[in-house]
Amino acid sequence: MDMMELMNLLGNKDMLDGISKNSGADSDKVGKLINMGLPTIMKAMNKNATSNDGAQSLLNALKQHENDDVEDMVKNPSKINRQDGEKILGHILSSKKDVVNNNLAKETGLGSDQVNKILSQLAPLLMGTLGQQQKNSNIDSNNVSNLLSDALGKSAKGGMMDLAEKFLDSDKDGSIVDDVGKLMGKFFKK
């Protein structure tokens, strides 16, 4: 499965309804959050992968998820391990988690708690999908950033990348490099 397939499956009415039920959110708003939230998470991951240590840590994390049955989780959202999703988000977003949740909540009309519940369901799907891609493509730490860049291109619609950067730029200096660098130091270190 690749990102385009995941995005198509996530747009499925049954999937949206399942995530909506698990989070207590309207399915239209869930769809909007998916289109904004996944690029935001991937953008944060991609910034970490620009350093050698970050790329190796990301590769190690993806290998832990390379055998996840993403299709089964998509067909039955109750099988998504939300606790794992919380851990993934905690590592990726660290101290920026509340800022990202609040920014996404403002853009989608959801509550920040609902955003967190939805993102914690999306994170395992994302890691499983990227894990499968790295396994099938024999990705190593030298080109893991390319995997993310390609996935970002397939998942982001319209100006979503600009929004993703806005959600991550907490000090409003126009650059997420400093923000993501700070928050990603702990990512993938288990």
C-alpha angles and dihedrals in degrees: 000000000000132000094269090055091047092050090049092049092047089054090058112116093231092052093047090048091049093051090043091053092048092051103033091238135132111263093231090056090046089055090051091049092050090054091050102031101053094053089047092054092044093048090055090048092048093054090055091050092062091081122066093238092045092049092050092047091050091048090051090051092048091051088056088059101036094106097044112130097234095169091056091049091050092050091047111028091186087073092063110110101229092182089059088047090054090051092048092050091046091055095043100042102023109168091359093065095097092044092051092045092050093047092049090046091055092050096047103034091240126127116257089243089055090048090052092049092050095045090049087058093046097048096069090046090051094047091046093050094047090043091056091047094052090048094049093045098041091236116187132190091272094064105024088105089059089055090055094044090052091047091049091053091053097045103041117085123198113321094351093118091057089050091047090054091047091053091053098042098086097163090051094227092133094251129090093190093090093041096048092042090059097046098040097057091093097040117121094003103127 
